[in-house]
């Protein structure tokens, strides 16, 4: 079995390691074998770090997207309530006016606030709306808009946590993490599998790993050919 070519892209080695880990997990007997489980444990840890490093930019993008979603949800909610507050039906109008008083307390400041302040304002506004929940049934469509804002805020919270975690781990670059994953595969996993090539217990797994490596190396060769054509 040959090693993975070092010029593979970070996403390629990341996908290769993920496939190898999946193949290992699919065969419960392998966990009982000597040496291999410890190699796999280290590969899993290193590949998780690589995945995290690759996703740093994605986390920032998701935070920005979630913030836009909640801004839109706030505007939609405010527009709806303002419209309901001028209805001729007195019961609906009064229900809308009580909700409008809540929205006006927060809504005008929300989209102009910092991300942290916006979160605080939205959470407080949703709590105040919850206290007026009896009014929801009178205004068709309001509950869906409330849910949309709640979902948007949760998405922002999740994206923000991922982004904060990525910043806390900013010293780890994808290139550095790639080297660790590549080292474990090339200097530990491949030599080990080559040494047990005659052992039936490892035959199926070795074959699958070999296929994964061949695929990555084919991609590296394709990149190299493509780059030469551009010169």
C-alpha positions in Angstrom: 0.0 0.0 0.0 1.4 3.4 -1.0 1.2 6.6 1.0 -0.9 9.7 0.3 0.8 12.3 -1.8 1.7 15.3 0.5 0.4 17.8 -2.0 -3.2 16.8 -1.5 -5.6 19.6 -0.5 -6.8 20.0 3.0 -10.4 19.1 2.1 -9.2 16.0 0.3 -7.2 14.6 3.2 -10.1 15.6 5.5 -12.6 13.6 3.5 -10.1 10.7 3.2 -9.6 10.5 6.9 -13.4 10.7 7.5 -14.0 7.8 5.2 -11.2 5.7 6.8 -12.8 6.4 10.2 -16.2 5.4 9.0 -14.8 2.2 7.6 -13.2 1.4 10.9 -16.3 2.1 12.9 -18.4 -0.1 10.6 -16.3 -3.2 11.7 -16.7 -3.6 15.4 -14.1 -6.4 15.4 -11.3 -4.0 14.5 -11.7 -2.2 17.9 -10.5 -5.4 19.5 -7.3 -5.7 17.5 -3.9 -4.6 18.8 -2.4 -1.2 17.9 -4.9 -0.2 15.3 -7.5 1.4 17.7 -4.8 3.7 19.1 -3.9 4.9 15.6 -7.5 5.4 14.8 -8.1 7.4 18.0 -5.3 9.8 17.2 -6.5 10.1 13.6 -10.0 10.9 14.7 -8.7 13.6 17.1 -6.5 15.2 14.4 -9.2 15.1 11.8 -11.7 16.8 14.1 -9.2 19.6 14.5 -8.7 19.8 10.7 -12.5 19.9 10.2 -12.7 22.7 12.7 -9.9 24.7 11.1 -11.5 24.3 7.6 -14.9 25.5 8.9 -13.6 28.7 10.6 -14.7 30.9 7.6 -17.9 29.0 7.4 -18.8 29.7 11.0 -18.4 33.4 10.4 -20.6 33.3 7.3 -23.3 31.3 9.2 -23.3 33.9 12.0 -23.7 36.8 9.5 -26.5 34.8 7.7 -28.3 34.1 11.0 -28.1 37.8 12.0 -29.7 38.8 8.7 -32.4 36.2 9.2 -33.3 37.5 12.6 -33.3 41.1 11.4 -35.7 40.2 8.7 -37.9 38.3 11.2 -38.0 41.4 13.5 -39.1 43.6 10.6 -41.7 41.2 9.4 -43.1 40.9 12.9 -43.2 44.7 13.4 -45.0 45.2 10.0 -47.6 42.6 10.8 -48.4 43.9 14.2 -48.6 47.5 12.9 -51.1 46.4 10.2 -53.2 44.5 12.7 -53.3 47.5 15.0 -55.4 49.5 12.6 -58.0 46.8 11.9 -61.7 47.7 12.2 -62.4 44.7 14.4 -62.1 46.1 17.9 -61.1 42.8 19.6 -58.3 42.1 17.1 -57.2 45.8 17.1 -57.0 45.9 20.9 -55.0 42.6 20.9 -52.6 44.0 18.3 -52.2 47.3 20.1 -51.1 45.5 23.3 -48.5 43.6 21.3 -47.5 46.8 19.4 -46.7 48.4 22.8 -44.3 45.5 23.5 -42.8 45.6 20.0 -42.3 49.4 20.1 -40.5 49.0 23.5 -37.8 46.9 21.7 -38.2 46.7 18.0 -37.0 50.1 17.0 -33.7 49.6 18.6 -33.1 45.9 17.8 -31.6 46.0 14.3 -29.4 49.0 15.1 -27.9 47.3 18.1 -24.7 45.3 18.5 -25.1 41.5 18.1 -24.9 41.0 21.8 -27.5 43.8 22.6 -29.7 42.5 19.8 -29.8 39.1 21.3 -30.7 40.5 24.7 -33.5 42.7 23.3 -35.0 39.8 21.2 -34.9 37.4 24.1 -36.6 40.0 26.4 -39.2 40.9 23.7 -40.1 37.2 23.2 -40.6 36.7 26.9 -42.9 39.7 27.0 -44.8 38.4 24.0 -45.2 35.0 25.8 -46.9 36.8 28.7 -49.5 38.0 26.1 -49.9 34.6 24.4 -53.7 34.7 24.8 -53.7 37.4 22.1 -52.0 35.1 19.5 -55.2 33.2 18.6 -56.9 36.4 17.6 -54.3 37.4 15.1 -53.9 34.8 12.3 -50.3 34.4 11.3 -48.7 35.9 14.4 -47.7 32.7 16.0 -45.8 31.7 12.8 -43.9 35.0 12.9 -43.1 34.6 16.5 -41.8 31.1 15.8 -39.7 32.4 12.9 -38.0 34.9 15.1 -37.4 32.3 17.8 -35.9 29.9 15.3 -33.7 32.7 13.8 -32.4 33.7 17.3 -31.6 30.1 18.1 -29.7 29.8 14.8 -27.8 32.9 15.6 -26.9 31.6 19.1 -25.6 28.3 17.6 -23.6 30.0 14.9 -22.1 32.5 17.4 -21.0 29.7 19.7 -19.3 27.9 16.8 -17.6 31.1 15.8 -16.4 31.9 19.3 -15.0 28.4 19.6 -13.2 28.8 16.3 -11.7 32.1 17.5 -10.6 30.5 20.8 -8.8 27.9 18.7 -7.4 30.4 16.2 -3.8 29.2 16.6 -4.6 26.0 14.7 -4.4 26.4 11.0 -5.8 24.0 8.4 -2.3 23.5 7.0 -0.9 22.5 10.4 -3.8 20.2 11.1 -3.5 18.6 7.7 0.2 17.7 8.4 -0.9 15.9 11.5 -3.6 13.9 9.7 -1.2 13.1 6.8 1.5 12.0 9.2 -0.8 9.6 11.1 -2.0 8.0 7.9 1.4 7.9 6.1 3.7 7.1 9.0 1.5 5.0 11.2 -1.6 3.6 9.6 -0.1 2.6 6.2 3.0 1.0 7.7 0.9 -0.9 10.2 -1.5 -2.2 7.5 1.4 -3.2 5.3 2.8 -5.2 8.2 -0.4 -7.1 8.7 -1.2 -7.6 5.0 -1.3 -11.4 5.4 -3.7 -11.2 8.4 -7.3 -11.9 7.4 -8.6 -9.8 10.2 -7.4 -6.7 8.5 -7.8 -7.6 4.9 -11.1 -5.9 4.2 -10.2 -2.7 6.1 -6.8 -2.5 4.4 -8.5 -2.9 1.0 -10.8 0.0 1.7 -8.0 2.2 3.0 -6.1 1.5 -0.1 -9.0 2.5 -2.3 -9.3 5.8 -0.3 -5.6 6.5 -0.8 -5.7 5.8 -4.5 -8.6 8.2 -4.9 -6.8 11.0 -3.1 -3.6 10.4 -5.1 -5.6 10.4 -8.4 -7.0 13.8 -7.4 -3.5 15.1 -6.7 -2.3 13.9 -10.1 -5.3 15.6 -11.7 -4.5 18.9 -10.0 -0.9 18.6 -11.1 -1.9 18.0 -14.7 -4.3 20.9 -14.7 -1.8 23.3 -13.3 0.8 22.3 -16.0 -1.7 23.0 -18.7 -2.2 26.5 -17.3 1.5 27.3 -17.5 
